[in-house]
Structure formats: C-alpha cells, structure tokens
Amino acid sequence: MLNITMKLLTVSTLLCAMVALGTAAALPDEVASNGTEASISAAEHHVEKRAASCPSGWTQYGNRCFLYDNRQMTWAQAQRICQSLNANLASVNSNDEYQFIRAVISSASRESGLTWVGGSDGQQENYWFWIDGTYFTFTQWCQGEPNNVGGNEHCLMVNSSGSKCWNDGRCDSQYPFICVRAIC
C-alpha cells in the first residue's frame, strides 16, 4: 500500500512539473525574418502568474488543501474516496496543522466528532505511518493510546474524548473523514 502511495505522489509531482513546463513551452518564441531574435515588449505579451490555490470546497493550509466529508465510511472506503479526488486521507504534521484540521471539521460539521485521518499501523503493530507517505513525526495520542484493544485497532481517528486527541480504532468502523492534497 505504501509503495502505491509513493507512486501516486511521484505521479502527482511529475504532473505538476509537466504543467509548469507546458506553460513555459507555450510562451512565444518569436524570431525575426532574418533569423535574429525579435525583441518582445512587455506590453505585447503579458504572462499572468497566478498563485496556486485549492479547488472549490477545499480549505488551504500552507501548501496543502483539506476537504472534510461527513459521510460515514470505513477507513479504506474513505481513502478510496480521497484517492478519487487526487488526494489521500489527511496526514497531520504539527500541532498548528492539527488545530487547523479540527477547525475545518468543526466548521463543516458543526461539531467535533470522531473523524478518520490517514494514519495506520495495519502493516506492523505500533509502526504508524501516513498513507500519503509523509513521515509520522507529530502525534497527539490520548492518554493510554494507541492501545490496540482486542488486537484489532489499526486506523487513526482524531477528536477522541473531551481532549480531542487521537485514538486507534477498528478500521471497519464508520466515521466521517478528511482528505488532503498538495497544491502544485
């Protein structure tokens, strides 16, 4: 699964590069009739540089876009939906980003309920990774978590308990989810 994610990230990066190169290639390459380069005035050719932004309905934080979906899905179903949007279940890389994600969830749902994000230790117990391939360095586990109750809690949910911390849960449980995608 991680190998597929890395391939998707590589393809996304290559697509961004191709768009940039395509834009550069589309710039006029005028040559005078005698074979010398013609001078091009700024008034004749204006290239507008637009700031990258998120698609409609997505919320930007840094160079990433987030989308909350309130449909109740298993972790795998939620990841599939995110992938269909050229995204992944969200990774969380800092406390500031976590607070931002919690605000997106709260704003969209009018509550702060349990929500799937892209963390999992399904491949090896207690070895947590993000489905989008980013390093799992920041954590906000609830006290005593992750605890793998019943030996079957391998997927990460946020907004657990009154502390709004992280919990490991059964991947076949159904919760809303939040997706993330990079801005090219």
C-alpha positions in Angstrom: 0.0 0.0 0.0 2.8 2.4 0.9 4.5 1.6 -2.4 1.3 2.6 -4.3 1.1 5.8 -2.3 4.7 6.7 -3.1 4.0 6.1 -6.8 0.9 8.3 -6.6 3.0 11.1 -5.0 5.6 10.7 -7.7 3.0 10.9 -10.5 1.5 14.0 -8.8 4.9 15.7 -8.7 5.6 14.8 -12.3 2.2 16.2 -13.4 2.9 19.5 -11.6 6.3 19.7 -13.4 4.7 18.9 -16.7 2.1 21.7 -16.3 4.9 24.1 -15.4 7.0 23.0 -18.4 3.9 23.1 -20.7 3.2 26.7 -19.6 6.8 27.7 -20.3 6.8 26.0 -23.7 3.6 27.8 -24.6 5.4 31.2 -24.3 6.0 32.9 -27.6 9.4 32.1 -29.3 9.3 34.8 -31.9 12.1 35.0 -34.4 12.6 37.9 -36.9 12.5 37.0 -40.6 16.3 37.4 -40.8 16.8 34.7 -38.2 17.7 37.0 -35.3 15.6 37.1 -32.2 12.9 39.8 -32.2 12.5 41.8 -29.1 9.2 41.3 -27.3 7.8 44.1 -25.4 6.1 43.5 -22.1 3.0 45.2 -23.5 2.8 42.8 -26.4 3.0 39.6 -24.3 1.8 39.5 -20.7 2.1 36.3 -18.8 -0.1 36.3 -15.7 1.4 34.3 -12.8 -1.5 33.0 -10.7 -1.0 31.9 -7.1 -1.8 28.2 -6.7 -4.9 27.6 -4.8 -7.3 24.9 -3.7 -10.2 23.5 -5.7 -13.7 24.8 -4.8 -14.8 23.4 -1.4 -11.3 22.7 -0.2 -9.6 24.7 2.5 -6.0 25.7 2.2 -3.3 25.5 4.9 0.2 26.2 3.8 0.8 24.3 0.5 -1.9 21.7 1.2 -5.7 21.6 0.7 -8.1 19.9 3.0 -11.6 18.6 2.5 -14.0 17.2 5.2 -16.6 14.7 4.1 -19.3 13.9 6.6 -20.3 10.5 5.1 -19.8 7.6 7.4 -17.2 5.3 5.8 -14.7 2.7 6.8 -11.1 3.8 6.8 -10.4 2.0 3.5 -13.6 3.4 1.9 -12.7 6.9 3.0 -9.2 6.5 1.5 -10.7 5.3 -1.8 -12.9 8.4 -2.0 -9.9 10.7 -1.2 -7.9 8.9 -4.0 -10.8 9.6 -6.4 -10.2 13.3 -5.7 -6.4 13.0 -6.3 -5.9 13.1 -2.6 -5.3 10.9 0.5 -6.7 10.7 4.0 -5.0 13.6 5.8 -1.7 13.4 7.5 -1.0 15.7 10.4 2.4 17.2 10.7 2.3 19.7 13.5 0.1 20.9 16.4 -0.9 24.1 14.4 -1.9 21.9 11.5 -3.9 19.6 13.8 -5.8 22.7 15.3 -6.5 23.8 11.7 -7.8 20.4 10.7 -10.0 20.4 13.9 -11.4 23.8 12.9 -12.2 22.5 9.3 -14.0 19.6 10.8 -15.9 21.8 13.3 -16.8 24.4 10.7 -18.1 21.8 8.2 -19.9 19.5 10.7 -20.9 22.0 13.4 -19.4 19.5 15.9 -16.1 17.9 16.6 -16.8 14.2 16.3 -14.5 11.3 15.6 -13.0 11.6 12.1 -10.7 9.4 10.1 -7.3 10.7 9.1 -4.6 8.8 7.2 -2.6 7.1 10.0 -2.3 3.3 10.2 -0.3 0.6 11.8 -2.1 -2.2 9.9 1.1 -3.5 8.4 3.0 -3.8 11.6 1.7 -3.2 15.1 2.9 0.0 16.7 4.7 1.1 13.5 2.5 4.1 12.5 2.7 5.7 9.0 0.7 8.2 7.0 -1.0 6.9 3.9 0.3 9.9 1.9 3.9 8.9 2.6 4.9 11.8 4.9 6.9 10.9 8.0 4.9 10.2 11.2 6.7 12.6 13.5 3.9 14.6 15.2 1.4 12.8 17.5 -1.5 13.8 19.7 -2.4 10.5 21.2 -5.0 10.4 24.1 -3.6 9.1 27.3 -3.1 5.4 27.1 -3.4 5.3 23.3 -2.7 3.7 21.0 -3.8 0.6 22.8 -4.9 -1.8 20.1 -7.9 -3.0 22.1 -8.8 -6.6 21.0 -5.8 -6.7 18.8 -7.7 -5.0 16.0 -7.3 -1.2 16.2 -5.1 -0.2 13.3 -6.5 3.1 11.9 -6.2 6.6 13.3 -9.1 8.8 14.2 -9.0 12.3 15.6 -11.3 14.3 18.0 -11.4 11.4 20.5 -12.7 12.1 24.0 -13.1 15.5 25.6 -9.5 16.2 25.0 -10.0 15.9 21.2 -6.9 13.8 20.9 -6.0 10.8 18.8 -7.2 7.2 19.2 -6.5 4.0 17.3 -9.8 2.4 16.1 -11.1 -0.6 14.2 -10.6 0.2 10.5 -14.1 -1.3 9.7 -15.8 1.3 12.0 -17.6 4.1 10.1 -16.8 7.7 10.6 -16.5 10.9 8.6 -13.1 11.7 7.2 -10.8 14.4 6.0 -8.7 14.3 2.8 -5.6 16.3 1.9 -3.9 17.1 -1.4 -0.8 19.2 -2.3 -1.0 22.4 -4.2 1.1 22.3 -7.3 
